[in-house]
Amino acid sequence: MNILVLTHEYPPIGGGGGKVAQDLCQGLVKRGHHLSVLTALFENLPEKSNEYGIQIIRVKSGRKEAYRADFKDMLGFIWSSFWVGLRQIREIKPDLIHAHFAVPSGVSAFMLHLFTKTPYVLTAHLGDVPGGVPEKTGKWFKWIFPLTPPIWRKAAKISAVSVFTRSLALKHYHVPIEVIPNGVDLTALDPGVIEVNNPPKIVFAGRFMPQKNPLQLIRCLAELKDLPWSCTLIGDGPMYQEIEKEIHKLQIQDRIQFTGWITPEQVINAYRTADIMFMPSLSEGLPVVGVQALAMGLALVLSRVGGSVELIEHGINGFLFEPHDKDGFVLALRELISNPQKLLAYRLASRKLAEKFSLDSIIMQYEQLFSRAIAENKTRQKTTSKHSL
């Protein structure tokens, strides 16, 4: 298949959704497909490059931050990706457009479909669904929502990264939606012999934004000062100074390390030396960092939100609590830190559970979805052609 991928986030910019797009593209190329990616330009990144056999075209959108795209950035991406997309479709004649995120990429895919009749598949990641991340997108969904139903209706096929994302989307859009979770390469993400560190090491990975609830994390850890542990905070964002201030206020600065934004390979290396992932997020689709941590054999302590519940068997490989349940988080962390044998059992269970997120299986599911979308589009075109005669 010849596929044009639209995504406003693609490494090294963006969060988990961009990494999902990258992993999927690389996996599809390995299986013999041809892919071109239209994504956002940022700072000194090249406008055109070839990465792992994938043609990458970065378009000007006004993006100002690596970890976040505001509404103006998204509008800029829609405008630029549409015009560059038209040229790309004329040049490479793709069988299919794959849009990651209904907004903004789905808007571009929808317009390109209207002009070129190229079918598009939509993948929803949660933040692009009304109500998915209300603290981040609630305000602008209030007035753009009436414009979004055609984007979902005209899609040849739609997938969602979690059961929760699908169920939320179905409340607003009455269209068939399949669930294809985010996957990981279990061969590349091999923790080797799993052992518990002394003292145990905790890790958080994500944008320092209200959605990730980082202040809750700091306050929970402060309740565990009587136990031996260390914590690595991977990421950056607008809450950095507030987090740092809270750490000093609670006097745990000697226990916590900041890495800033680091490469995906460095993130995995950080997991390799950790024992527990702790993320008290307010909302999640299916967190890529969570799936990666599962594959690396980390015990998980997460919020009972969105797709995070699909990563944990409570009391087997981790714990789930409501985002504001500070006592629950503290009790679970205390239990794992205080009991190395239990922590080891949870870590081994996580690695076993990761098998259902095998990237090879996920890629095959997307191949089948794409093939059905292309075949059904050809059938529709033939039917339309006959009726016009």
C-alpha positions in Angstrom: 0.0 0.0 0.0 1.0 3.6 -0.6 -0.1 5.7 2.4 0.0 9.4 3.2 0.1 10.0 6.9 -1.1 13.2 8.5 -0.1 14.0 12.1 0.7 17.3 13.6 3.0 15.6 16.1 5.8 13.3 15.1 9.1 12.8 17.0 11.1 14.7 18.1 8.0 16.9 18.7 4.8 16.1 20.5 3.8 13.4 23.0 2.7 9.8 22.9 0.4 10.2 19.9 3.4 11.2 17.7 5.4 8.2 19.0 2.5 5.9 18.1 2.5 7.3 14.6 6.2 6.9 14.2 6.2 3.3 15.5 3.3 2.4 13.2 5.0 4.0 10.2 8.3 2.3 10.7 6.5 -1.1 11.2 4.5 -0.7 8.0 7.6 0.2 6.0 9.3 -3.0 7.3 6.4 -4.9 5.9 6.9 -3.5 2.4 4.5 -0.5 2.4 5.4 3.0 1.1 4.7 5.8 3.5 5.0 9.6 3.4 4.4 11.7 6.5 3.1 15.3 6.7 3.8 16.8 10.1 4.6 20.1 11.7 7.9 22.0 11.3 9.6 23.1 14.4 12.8 25.2 14.9 15.7 23.7 13.0 14.2 20.4 11.9 14.6 19.7 8.2 11.6 20.4 6.0 12.3 17.2 4.1 14.1 14.1 5.2 14.0 10.3 4.9 13.9 8.4 8.1 13.9 4.6 8.2 12.6 4.6 4.6 9.8 7.1 5.4 9.6 10.4 3.5 9.0 13.1 6.2 7.7 16.5 5.1 7.4 19.1 7.8 5.1 22.0 7.1 5.1 25.5 8.6 2.3 25.8 11.2 3.6 28.4 13.6 4.4 25.8 16.2 6.2 27.4 19.1 6.7 24.6 21.6 8.0 21.0 21.2 5.6 19.5 23.8 2.4 21.4 23.0 0.4 22.7 20.0 -2.1 25.5 20.8 -5.2 26.2 18.7 -3.4 28.6 16.4 -0.7 26.0 15.7 -3.4 23.5 14.8 -5.1 25.9 12.4 -1.7 26.6 10.8 -1.2 22.9 10.4 -4.6 22.4 8.8 -3.9 25.1 6.3 -0.3 24.1 5.4 -0.9 20.3 5.4 -3.9 20.7 3.0 -2.0 22.6 0.3 1.1 20.4 0.7 -1.1 17.4 0.9 -2.7 18.2 -2.5 0.7 18.3 -4.1 1.7 15.1 -2.5 -1.4 13.3 -3.6 -0.8 14.4 -7.2 2.8 13.2 -7.0 2.6 9.9 -5.1 -1.0 9.0 -5.7 -1.6 7.3 -2.3 -4.1 4.5 -1.9 -5.1 5.9 1.5 -4.7 8.8 3.9 -4.1 7.9 7.5 -4.9 10.8 9.9 -3.8 10.6 13.5 -6.1 12.8 15.6 -9.5 13.9 14.3 -8.4 17.5 15.0 -6.3 18.9 13.4 -5.2 16.1 11.0 -8.7 14.8 10.4 -9.8 18.2 9.1 -7.0 18.2 6.5 -7.8 14.6 5.6 -11.5 15.4 5.2 -10.7 18.4 2.9 -8.2 16.4 0.9 -10.8 13.6 0.5 -13.4 16.2 -0.8 -10.9 17.5 -3.4 -9.2 14.2 -4.5 -11.6 11.4 -3.5 -8.7 9.7 -1.7 -10.2 7.7 1.2 -8.9 8.4 4.7 -8.7 6.4 7.9 -9.0 8.3 11.2 -7.3 7.3 14.5 -8.7 8.9 17.6 -6.2 9.4 20.5 -8.6 10.9 23.1 -7.6 14.6 23.1 -9.3 14.9 19.7 -12.7 13.6 21.2 -15.1 16.1 23.0 -14.7 15.6 26.7 -11.6 13.5 26.4 -9.2 16.1 27.9 -11.6 18.8 29.1 -8.9 20.8 30.9 -7.0 21.1 27.6 -9.6 21.1 24.8 -12.9 21.8 26.6 -13.1 25.5 25.7 -12.5 25.2 22.0 -14.6 22.1 21.5 -17.6 24.2 22.7 -17.6 26.1 19.5 -15.9 23.8 16.9 -17.9 20.7 17.8 -20.7 21.4 15.2 -18.0 21.4 12.5 -16.6 18.0 13.4 -19.3 15.3 12.7 -18.6 15.4 8.9 -14.9 14.5 9.6 -16.0 11.3 11.3 -18.9 10.5 8.9 -16.7 10.8 5.8 -13.9 8.6 7.1 -13.6 5.3 5.3 -12.7 3.6 8.7 -12.1 4.8 12.2 -10.0 3.4 15.0 -9.6 4.4 18.6 -6.6 3.7 20.8 -8.7 2.4 23.8 -12.1 1.1 24.7 -12.6 4.3 26.7 -11.7 6.6 23.8 -14.2 4.6 21.6 -17.0 4.8 24.1 -16.5 8.5 24.5 -16.5 9.2 20.8 -19.7 7.1 20.3 -21.5 9.5 22.6 -20.9 12.3 20.0 -20.5 10.6 16.7 -22.7 7.8 15.5 -20.3 5.9 13.3 -18.6 2.5 13.4 -15.3 2.7 15.5 -12.9 -0.1 16.0 -10.4 -0.4 18.9 -6.7 -0.8 18.0 -4.5 -0.1 21.0 -1.1 1.5 20.9 1.6 -1.1 20.5 5.2 -1.6 21.4 8.1 -3.6 19.9 8.6 -6.3 22.6 11.9 -7.3 21.0 13.4 -3.8 21.1 11.9 -3.2 24.6 13.5 -6.1 26.3 14.2 -5.5 30.0 16.5 -8.5 30.3 16.7 -10.0 33.8 14.2 -8.1 36.0 15.5 -7.3 39.4 14.4 -4.8 42.0 16.6 -1.8 42.8 17.8 -1.0 46.3 16.4 1.6 47.0 13.4 1.2 44.5 13.3 3.7 41.7 10.1 5.5 40.6 9.6 7.2 37.2 7.1 9.6 35.7 7.1 10.5 32.0 5.0 13.1 30.4 4.3 16.8 29.8 4.3 19.0 32.9 0.7 20.1 32.5 -2.4 19.9 34.6 -3.7 16.8 32.7 -0.8 14.8 34.1 -1.5 15.9 37.7 2.2 16.2 38.6 1.6 18.1 41.8 -0.4 15.1 43.1 2.7 13.0 42.4 5.0 15.2 44.3 2.6 15.4 47.3 2.2 11.7 47.4 5.9 11.1 47.4 6.4 13.6 50.2 4.2 11.2 52.3 6.8 8.5 51.8 9.9 10.3 53.1 10.3 7.7 55.8 11.0 5.0 53.1 14.1 4.7 50.8 13.3 5.6 47.2 14.3 7.9 44.3 12.2 9.4 41.5 13.0 10.5 38.0 10.7 13.0 36.3 11.0 12.7 32.5 9.6 15.7 30.5 9.1 19.4 30.6 6.3 21.9 30.3 4.6 25.0 31.7 4.3 23.6 35.2 8.0 23.0 35.6 8.7 25.9 38.0 5.5 25.1 40.0 6.6 21.5 40.4 10.1 22.5 41.4 8.8 24.9 44.0 6.6 22.2 45.5 9.5 19.8 45.7 11.5 22.3 47.7 8.6 23.2 49.8 8.1 19.6 50.8 11.9 19.0 51.2 12.3 16.1 48.9 14.7 17.7 46.3 17.4 15.2 47.2 15.2 12.3 46.1 14.0 13.7 42.7 15.9 14.1 39.4 14.7 16.1 36.3 15.8 15.0 32.9 14.0 17.5 30.7 13.0 16.4 27.2 15.1 13.4 26.2 15.1 11.1 23.2 12.8 8.0 23.0 15.9 5.8 23.4 16.9 7.7 26.6 13.3 7.3 28.0 13.6 3.5 27.5 17.0 3.5 29.2 15.4 5.4 32.2 12.8 2.7 32.4 15.5 0.0 32.3 16.8 1.3 35.6 13.4 1.9 37.2 11.0 -0.3 39.2 7.7 1.7 39.4 5.9 4.0 37.0 3.7 6.5 38.9 1.3 8.7 36.9 -1.8 10.2 38.7 -3.2 11.7 35.4 -6.6 13.4 35.2 -7.2 11.9 31.8 -5.5 9.5 29.3 -6.3 7.8 26.0 -3.9 4.8 26.1 -0.7 6.3 27.4 2.2 5.2 25.2 4.6 5.7 28.1 2.5 3.3 30.1 2.6 0.6 27.4 6.3 1.1 27.2 6.7 0.8 30.9 4.6 -2.4 30.9 6.9 -3.9 28.3 9.9 -2.9 30.3 8.5 -4.7 33.3 7.7 -1.8 35.6 5.0 -2.1 38.3 2.3 0.5 37.4 0.5 2.9 39.8 -1.9 4.9 37.7 -5.2 6.8 37.8 -8.4 4.9 37.0 -9.0 7.0 33.9 -9.3 6.3 30.2 -7.1 3.6 28.7 -4.9 3.4 31.7 -7.3 0.8 33.1 -6.4 -1.5 30.2 -2.7 -1.6 31.4 -3.3 -2.9 34.9 -4.7 -5.9 36.6 -5.3 -4.3 40.0 -3.3 -6.1 42.6 -1.4 -8.2 40.0 0.9 -5.8 38.2 -0.1 -2.5 39.7 -2.8 -0.4 41.2 -5.5 2.0 40.0 -7.0 4.8 42.0 -9.1 7.9 41.3 -6.8 10.9 40.3 -7.5 12.7 43.6 -7.2 9.6 45.9 -3.9 10.7 47.5 -4.3 8.1 50.3 -4.8 5.3 47.9 -1.7 6.2 45.8 0.4 6.6 49.0 -0.7 3.2 50.4 0.0 1.4 47.1 3.5 3.0 46.7 4.3 2.2 50.3 3.3 -1.4 49.8 5.5 -1.8 46.7 8.5 0.1 48.1 8.4 -1.8 51.4 8.1 -5.3 49.9 10.8 -6.1 47.3 9.4 -9.6 46.7 5.9 -8.2 45.9 7.5 -5.5 43.7 9.4 -8.1 41.8 6.2 -10.2 41.2 4.4 -7.1 39.9 7.2 -6.3 37.6 7.3 -9.8 36.1 3.5 -9.7 35.7 3.7 -6.4 33.8 6.1 -7.9 31.3 3.8 -10.8 30.8 0.7 -8.6 30.3 2.6 -6.5 27.7 2.3 -9.3 25.2 -1.3 -8.2 24.2 0.2 -4.9 23.0 2.8 -6.4 20.6 3.5 -4.0 17.9 3.5 -6.7 15.2 -0.1 -7.6 16.1 -1.1 -3.9 16.1 0.4 -3.4 12.7 -1.4 -6.4 11.2 -4.7 -5.0 12.6 -4.0 -1.6 10.9 -3.1 -3.4 7.6 -6.4 -5.2 7.7 -8.3 -1.9 8.5 -6.5 -0.1 5.6 -7.2 -3.0 3.2 -10.9 -3.0 4.0 -11.0 0.8 3.6 -9.4 0.7 0.2 -11.5 -2.2 -1.0 -14.8 -0.6 0.1 -13.8 2.7 -1.4 -13.2 1.0 -4.8 -16.6 -0.7 -4.6 -18.3 2.7 -3.9 -16.5 4.3 -6.8 -17.6 1.5 -9.1 -21.2 1.7 -7.9 -21.2 5.5 -8.3 -19.7 5.2 -11.8 -22.5 2.7 -12.9 -25.2 4.9 -11.6 -23.8 7.9 -13.4 -24.0 6.1 -16.8 
